[in-house]
């Protein structure tokens, strides 16, 4: 899941942070690809409107670019 996609869905980094119980600055510090655990939480929160693409993540948990 791309950070840009999550921000567009919620309207702002602040709203993404609010949905996850995180600060807006924490969201802006994410890399281009949302950290895997947060991506799955966003998938659940949005009822599947935002979906995780497992191919974006390596086995070690770091996002592929």
C-alpha positions in Angstrom: 0.0 0.0 0.0 1.4 3.4 -0.9 1.4 6.2 1.6 0.0 8.5 -1.0 -3.0 6.2 -1.5 -3.8 6.1 2.2 -3.5 9.9 2.5 -5.7 10.4 -0.5 -8.3 8.0 1.0 -8.4 9.8 4.4 -7.8 13.3 3.1 -4.7 14.1 5.0 -1.8 12.6 7.0 -3.5 13.9 10.1 -6.6 11.8 9.4 -4.6 8.7 8.7 -2.8 9.2 12.0 -6.1 9.7 13.8 -7.5 6.5 12.3 -4.4 4.6 13.5 -3.9 6.4 16.8 -0.6 7.9 15.6 0.6 11.4 15.2 0.5 13.1 11.8 4.3 13.4 11.9 4.6 9.6 12.3 2.7 9.2 9.1 4.8 11.7 7.2 7.9 9.9 8.3 6.7 6.6 6.6 8.6 5.6 3.5 6.8 5.6 0.1 5.3 2.2 1.0 3.2 2.1 4.2 4.8 -0.2 6.9 3.3 -3.7 6.5 1.6 -3.8 9.9 0.0 -0.4 9.5 -1.1 -1.3 6.0 -3.0 -4.3 7.3 -4.6 -2.1 10.0 -5.7 0.4 7.4 -7.2 -2.5 5.4 -9.3 -3.5 8.4 -10.2 0.0 9.3 -11.4 0.8 5.8 -13.3 -2.4 5.4 -11.1 -3.4 2.5 -11.4 -0.1 0.6 -7.6 0.1 1.0 -6.0 -3.2 0.3 -2.5 -4.6 1.1 -0.5 -5.9 -1.8 1.7 -8.6 -0.3 4.0 -8.3 -3.3 5.1 -4.9 -2.0 6.7 -6.5 1.0 9.7 -8.7 1.3 9.9 -11.5 3.8 12.1 -9.4 6.2 9.2 -6.9 6.5 10.9 -4.1 4.7 9.1 -2.4 1.8 10.3 -3.0 -1.7 10.8 0.1 -3.8 
